[in-house]
Amino acid sequence: MAKKTAEKPALIPDGKKRCPWCGTDPLYTKYHDEEWGKVTHDDKVLFEFLTLESAQAGLSWITILRRRDNYKKAFANFDVEKVAAFTEKDQARLMQDEGIIRNRLKIASAISNAKLFIEVQKEFGSFNNYLYSFMPNGKPIITYNGPQVSTPESDAISKDMKKRGFKFFGTTICYAHMQATGMVNDHSPQCDFR
């Protein structure tokens, strides 16, 4: 666990205090205010963030956030069944799509991850059930431990997912997924959106 640090909240013209990472970019602040850290148990949203977070590997989140609508179109509105059925022709189409990150390995892994996501759903009843089986008492983590990039939970989830064949979902990406979907509340204590 990282050591607790005093963070200065970001202020934008509306006067609200936000986590420093979101700065003043309107897209980033909207995402911070309306989605980040909000608990969701919806498998469709969990698949969307699995796809987006995996695409982010090695890049900044704002890079992916700015392309989110393009990803939504390119990846069948994040319909896991449709993505799992993508063919080599679809992969070739995606490699030509300038609206997404055109990385052959990331595109292939998004399709492969969709197939694995469905397998997990069948085994656990939902992907949500699977993820929360790693959480203390099956609940989100709400204590704030300062900025960090992984936790024992993200280590365990990413290790298990790797064993199952998921790609581009190491512990840091897993932890970002946990933050995005509210499995952990990492809003700073001073943030009005905690």
N, C-alpha and C positions, 0 to 999 in steps of 0.2 A: 504494500500500500504506500502511496506517495505521502509525503509529509504535508500537513495542512499549511496553506499559504494564504496570506491576505491578498485578495484580488480587488482591484478597483473596477467597479461596474461600469459598463459602457452606457453613456447617455446619448440619446439622439433627441432631436427637437421636440418629441412628444413628452419628454421629461421622465420617461420610465427608465428604471434601472434594469440593465440586462447583463448577462454573462459577457465578459470582455471579448471572447472569441468571435462573437457575431458582428462586432463593429457597427457600422452605420449603413451598410449596403441594404437597401429595402428588401431584396429577395432573402438575404440572410436573416434579417430581423423578423420577417414574416415567418420563415421556417422556425426560427428560435421560439417565437411567441406562440405559434399555433400548433407545432408538431413535436419539436425536439423534447424528449423527456415525458411526453404524454403517453400513458399506458394504452397499448392496443393489443388485443388478442385476436385480431382479424388476420387469418392466414394470407389473404391477398396482400395486405399491407406488409406483412412479414416477408413475403416473397419479393415484393417491390423493393424493399430495403436490402434484402439479400442480393438482388441483382445490382442495385445502385452502389451499395457499399463495396461489392466485389469489383465493380468497374472503377471504383475510386482508388483501389490499391496503387500506391505510388504517386497519387495526384492529390490535389486539394479538394475538399468537399464542395467548395463553391464552383469548381470546374464541372462537377457532376450535377450540382443543383441547377446550374444554368442550362444544362442539357436534359433535365428531367422530363420535360414534355416530349422531347424527341425520343427519349428512351421509351416513354409510354406508348408512342406510336410504333416504334420499331419492334417492341417486344409485346405486341398484341394486348395492350392495356394491362400488362402484367398478369395475364391469364396463364397460370402455370401449366395447364393442360395443353394449351396452344403452343406455348414456348417449348414444352417437352417434345412436341411433334415437329418442331422445325427440322428442316432437311439441310443438306449441303447447299442446295439452291438458296435457301433462306440465309445461310451463313455468308454466301457470296453477296447476296443483296445487302446484308448488314455491313459487310466490309466496304461497300460503296456509299454508305449512309454518312454524310458529313456531319450530321446532327448528333452522332454518338462518338464515343472513343473507339476508333477502328483498330482494335488490337485483336488479332486472330485468336490468340489464346483466351482472352477475356470473353470474346463472343462465344467461342466453343464451350467455355466453362459455364456461361449463363444457361446454355441449353442443357448441358450435362447436369448442372445443379438443379434445374427444373425437374428433371427425371428423378433425381435423388430426393428432392423435396417431396414429390408424390409418394415415393417409397416410405419416407418418414411419416407422412400423413397416414398411410395405410397401417403402419406399425403402431403408431401412438394415438391415432384418432384425429390428430391435427398436428401441424408443425408447432403451434403454440404450446400444446401439451408437452411436446418433446423439449422445447426450449426451457419451459418452466420446471421441468423435472430436474434441472441443474440448479435451480434457485433455492435459497434458504426458505424452507416451509412453502415452496411453490409460489412465492410472492416477489414483487419487485423490491429492489434494494433502494431505500430512501435516505440513508445516511450519506452525508457529503464528506469525502475524504481528500478533497483537493484534486487538482489536475492529475490525471493518471491515464495510462494507455492500455492497461489490462488489469484484470482481477483474477483470483482463483477460479471464479465462475466462467469468465471468458476463456481462460486457459483450458478448462475442462470441456466446454462446448466446442471450441475450435479443434481440440485434439480428437474428440469423438467424431466431429463432422469430417475431419481429414481422413480418419479411419474408414468412414462411410464413402469417401471418394470426392467430397466437395473440394472445389478449388477456389483460390483467391479469397480465403476466409480464415486467415490466421488470427491469433488472439487479439491483435490491435484492431483489425477490421471487425472482428466479432464484438469487441467492446464498443466500437462506434455504432454497430447495429443495435446493441443493447441500449445505448444512450438514445438513439433515434426513436426506438420503439417503446421507451419508457420502462424497460426492464430494470433500469437504474436511473435515479433522478440525480443528475450531475449539475443542475443549475446551482450557481454559487449562492451561498446563504443570503447575500445582499440583493440577489436578483428578484424583481417583482413577479417573475413567472415561475418561481420555485414551487 
